[in-house]
Amino acid sequence: MKYSAIVLFITLYIVTAHHLYHQEIWNLLEHAGKGIRTSTTVFIWQPITALITCFFIFVFEFDKDETSIKNEHLSFSAILGNPLRVVELFGNISYGVYIWHMPIIAKISSIFTSQIPIEAFYMKLIAALVLSTLLASITYFLIEIPSSKWKTYQKIEIVKN
């Protein structure tokens, strides 16, 4: 079930991104900034996205309390014991990927161009994924972890006083 949820989520992203690039007029030069949302985007893709996201969360959270391996600290040996735990790494940086992907796409759109639209799409997709994952990892280790430790430290100080 977990593998199918991951594949379903990735497929949803690729299909909806393809729809945005090719069925809507958002990224055409002659319509720059004047794109429209079709009824497919509003009434079909959004509910499907919500359902697949709920399924994804359900599959990964259903047996959380029943297995003790999830309570083990995330490490290389823990990932070797359960390869699905690599998804936790992406869960840790997912907010950073969300924050960074749009500014990156805005900056790289003029760099990755091609006469073949699908080629330009995949070049932008790969570049945005790699760069946003890299920046999200950096900000996770430089900002999120120290901030969470500081927050925990502040709570301890308040309790002591």
N, C-alpha and C positions, 0 to 999 in steps of 0.2 A: 504493500500500500504506500509506503514512504517513497519508494522509487517512482511509482506512478504519479504521486503528488508532485514530485520534483519535475518530472517530464511534462506533466500537464501545465505547471506554472511556467516553465521555459517556453513551451509551445504557445501558450497564451500571449506571452510577451512578444514573441516573434510575429505571430499573426496580427496582433493589434498594431505593432509598429509598422508592419508592412501595409496594413490598411491606412494608417495615418499618412504614410509617405505616398501611396499610390492611388487610393480611392478618395482622398480629400485633397483640397487644393491649398493646404497650409504652406508647403515648402516650394511652391512654384514661384519663380522670380517675378512674373508678371502680376502675381497676386500677393506679393510680400506684405505681411501684416494684415491682410484682408481675408484670411481663410475662414471657412465656415465649418461648422460641425454638422455632420449628416445625422439623420435619425438612427442609422446603424450604430454610430458611436455613442449616442446618448441612450438609446433604448435596448440595445443588444449587448454591446461590449461591456458596459458598466455593470449590469446584473451578472453577466458571466464572470467577470473579474471578481465580483463580490462572492459568488458561489465557490469559485476555485480557491480563493483566498481562505474562505471559511473551511473548506475541505482540507487545505494544506495545514492550517492551524490545528484542526481537529486530529488529523493523522499524527502529527508530531507531539501533541499535548495529551492524547488520550491515556496512554499508559505511563505518564510521567511519575506518578507516585508508586507504581508497582515495581519498577526496576531500580535497583540501587546503583547501577552503572552510570546513570545520569547525574548522580550526586558526586561522582568522582571528578576531581579537578581536571579541566581540559588541558591535555598535554599531548605530546607526540605519541607516547605509549597508549594513552586512552584512545586516540584516533586509530592506532594500529589494532587495538582490541575491538573497536566498533567504528568502521570506516564512515558510517553515517554521521558521526560526530563532527566531521569536517564542515557540515552544514552550519554548525554552531559558530564557526569562524566567520562565515558570511553573515550570520545573524548578528554578530557583534559589530560588524562594520556596515550593516545595511542602511542605517540612518545616514551615515556619512556618504554612502553611494547615492542615496536619494538627494541629499543636499548638493553634492558636487556635480551630478550628471547634467543638469540643465546649463550651468555656466560653461561647462566643458563643451557641450554640444554647440552652444552659441559661438564659442571660439574656434572650434575645428570645422564648422560647416563650410567655411570658405577655403579651408586647406584641402579637404578631401572632396574633390569634385571628379566627375567622370561623365562621359557621354552616355554611358549605360547606367540607368537609374539604380538598378539592383546592386551594381558594383559599388556605387557611391554609398548606398544604404549600408552595405556590409562593412565597408571601410570605416564609416562613421560609427557603426555599432561596435565594432571591435575596438577602435580607438577610445570611444567613450567608456566602454566597460573596463578596459585596462587602466586608463587614466583615472577614472572615478574610483576604482578599487584601490589603486595606489595612493591617491590622495586621502581616501577614506581610512586606509590603514595608518597613514602618517598621522592624521588628525585623531584617530582612535588612541594611538599610543602617546601622542603629545598633549592632547586636550582632554579626551573623555576619561581615560584611566586616572590621570592626576586629579581631575575634577571630582571623580567619584571617591577617591581616597580623601580628598580635602573635605568633602561633604560628610564622610564617615567620621573623620577627625573632629569636625565641628560638632557633630552629634554627641561624641564622647565628651568633649569639653563642656557642653551644655549640661549633660547628665551629672558630671563631676561638680559643677557649681551649684 
